[in-house]
């Protein structure tokens, strides 16, 4: 059949009308009228430089990569003054898709708490705040303390990437831990006061459960804990302290250090793994030492397996 030009135009008009009617019905079902597509605000996430990666992995250096944008990566102090500090990098940029730095944060002025916005200073004096997607929780790497301060990345309410500097948490540092054939655990601790004693502090009540002596030599405190020193109680968990200071990891760089760091544990002689609801359901270990995500050393008495055999 020969299709004339007039008929072709009629068919096209009818198709457009059908499409418009379908669109109108869809908008009606959604309970709204057709509105013009709003124009993105100049500072919306779609128009702002966006991060590809941001982290302070070693407690000192900021690793930062932002989608390629003309200008220089910098930090701007929050508050009325808004001082801009360029981020010097000790690595050359090697990917044209990104503006990137590895910057030594110890060079930033001031020792106290501070909050910075991450920005790009563009040609012409414009300053663009860098936008970041929501930061992951329980990320594989956490920020350890360095030089008496703690650095971490954060996200403001409008999505701006921020960098926080805070005083490092107080604590003594575990230098070494070992267990002998008699199940006696020896701890060597740095940063403890000269008159400090080894303490176990209940995680729930804050009560000091056990006090043991520490010997001090050349800035290192040494103490021991035997299974008999740890109070009885299924599920007991107590933080290890040197005096008033909790004993911490030197670099708490794991989100779940309890699964990755091997620490002493004492076999439970009553456990045989039968799972029949009797002595078989006693925990496999009588006491265990564990790091929790806050980086403080704990000693624990594990719970037994449920009597119904469930995990």
N, C-alpha and C positions, 0 to 999 in steps of 0.2 A: 504494500500500500504506500502510495506516495504521500509523504507528510509535507504539507505546505508550510511556509514561513509563518503564516497567521496561526495555523493550528499549533505549531511548535511554541509560539509565544503564549497561547492560551494554556497549553499544558504546563509551561513553566510558571505562569501566574497561579494556576490551581495548586501546584506543588508547594509554592511558597505560602499560600493561604493555609493549606493543611498543616504545614510545619509550624506556622504561627499559632494556629488553633491548639495544636498539641502542646506547644510551649506555654500558652495561656492556661490550659487545664492543669499543667504541672505546677505553675506558680500558684494557682488557686488552691490546689491540694496542700501546698506548703504554707498557705495562709499568708501570703505576702504578695505585694505588687512588684512588678519589674522595676528595679531601681538601677540607675547608672552605676557601673562598677566604680567604687571609690578609688581615688588616686592615692597611692601610698604616700604616707607622710615622709618628709625628707629624712627623718631619723628612724624610720621603721627598720626592723631587722633585715628586710629585703634590700635596703639601700645602704646598710652599714657594713663595714668590714667584718667578716666573720672568721672565727677561729677554726683552724683545722686541728690544732693540738695546743694544749697548755698544761704545764706541770712543773713543779719544783721537786725533782726526783732525789736530789742528794742533800736537800736542806739549804742549799746555797745558790744554785744556778736556776734561772728561769729558762725553760725550753718553751718557745712560743713560735707558732706558725699561723699566719693569717692569710686569707685569700689575697692575692696580689692587688695592692692598692698603692697609688703614687704617694710617696711621703716616707716618714720615718716613724718606727715604733717607739713609743715612749710611755712613761707613767705620769699621771697627773694626780696630785694630792687632792683628796676630797675636802670640801669646806669652801670658805669664802675666797681664799687666795688662789687656789687651783694652780700651784706651781707645777710646771711641766719639766720632767727629767728624762732626757733621751736615754734609750736602752743601748748601751754599747755591747757589741757582740764579739766573742772570740772565735766565731766560725763565719766563714764567708757563705753568702747565700748561693746555693747550687741548683735551685729549682725555680724557674721563672714563674711558676704558678703561685708561688707563695712569697710573702714578706716574712722573714724568719730571723730569730736571734737565739743565741745561747748567752745569757747575760749574768754576770756575777753580781748578786744582790747585796753582797757585803759592801759594795761601793756606794750604796745609797746613803744619803746623809741621815744622821740621827739614829740613836740606839733604841728608842722607845716604841710603843705601839703606834701603828700607822695604817692607813687604808689608802690604796691607790686605785684609780681607774686606769685600765689599759687603753691607750689611744694611739691614733696615727696622726701625726702633724703633717698636713698636706701643704703643697705649694699655695702661696697666697695667705698663709697664716691660719687656715682653717684647721680645726681639731675635731677628728671623728672618733667617737667612742666605739670600741670594738665590741661586737655582740658575740655571745657564745650560747650554744644550745645548753639545756640543763646539764649540769655536771653529774657524772655517774657517782652513785653511792657504792661504797665497798670496792672502790677501784683497786686494781692490783698493787699499786704503789702508793703508800702514804708518805707524808712529809716528815722526815726526822728533824730534830732541832740541830742547829749549828751556831756556834759563836754566841750562845746565850739567848738566841731568838728563834722563833718558829715562823716559817713562811708557809703560806698556803694560798691556792687560788680559790676564788669565790665568785658568786654570780649575784648581781643586784636584782631588785624587783623588775626592772625593765630589761633585763638580759645583758647588762654591761659586764664584761669580764673585769674582775677586781683582783688585786693582790693584797693580802693582809700580812702585816708583821706584828707578832705578839711576843711578849717575853716567854721564854721556854719554861715549861712546867718544872717545878722543883723535883729533885729526885737524885738518889744515888744510882750508880751504874754497875750492872753485873759484868764483871770482867771474866769470870770463869765459874763453871759448875761441874761437879764430878761426883760419882757415886762409887763406893767400894763394894767388896764382896759381902760385907756385913750390912749392906743397905743404908749406910750412913752417907748422907749427901754433904759435900763441902762446897761452900760458896765463897768466892773472893769478890769483894765489892770495892769500887772506887767512889770517892766523893762523900764518904760517911764522916760524920763528926768524930773527933778523937775519943769521945766518951760514949759513942753510940753502942747500943746493944741490938742484937738480931731479934726482931719481933714478927709474930704472925697476927694479923689484924683481920677480924671477921668481916667479910665483904658486906654482909647484911646489916650488922649492928654497929660496926666500927669499934667493937670491943677488942682490946689486946688479949689474945688467947694464950700466947706463949712468949716468954722472954728467954733468950739464950745469949751467952757472952760472945763478944767479938774481940779478937786480938788485932791490934793495929801496928803496922810496920810499913814505913816508907810510903804512906798514903794509901795503903791497901788494908782493908778490914777482912778478916777471915773468920768464918763461923761454920758450925755443923748443925745438921738436923737429922735425927734418926726417926724411924716410923713411930717410936714410942713418944716422941716429942709432939707429934701432931695429934690434936684432940680427936677423940672418936666422934662419929656422926656421919651417917650416910649422906652424901651430897654436900658435905662441908666444903667451903671454899674460903681461903684466907690469903690476903695479900702479904707479901714478904716486904718488911720494912727494915731499914738500918736507922735506928732511932725514930725520928719523926718523918724520915724521908722514905717514900716508896722506892723499891728497887726496880729500875727500868732497863729496857734494852738500850744499848748505845745508839742504835739507828733503827727506829721502828718503821721499817720500810715495807711491811707486808700487811695486807688487810686482815688476813687470818693466819697469824704466826703460829697458832696452836696446831695447825695442820702441816706446817712446813718446817718447824724447828724441833729437832730432837732434844728432849730434856729427860732427866732421870725419872724413872717410875719403878715402884716396888711391887713385885709379883704378890698376888693374894694366894696364900697357900690353900685357902678353903675353896677356891674356884676350880672346877674341872670342866666347865663348858657343857654340861649335860642338858641344861635347859628344861628340866622336869619340874621346876618349882621348889626344889629343896636347896641344899647348899650349892647345887649346880648353878643357881641363878645369882650367886654372889658375884660382885664385879671381878674382872680379870686382874685388876691391880688394887693394892691396898691404898697406896697414895701415888699421886702423879704431880709433877711440876708442869705448869703450862703458862705460856704467854697469852694474854687476852689482847683484843685489838687496841686497848689503850696503852699497851706496851709495858704494863706492870706485871711482875712475876707473881704467880699464884701457886699455892700448894693445895691440892684437892683430894678429897676422898670420894671416888666415883660412886654413882648409884648402880645398883645391880640391874640385871635384865628383868623386864616384866615377867611375872609368873605365867602369863598366858602365852609366852614365847614370842610375842611381837617384838619388832625392832625398836 
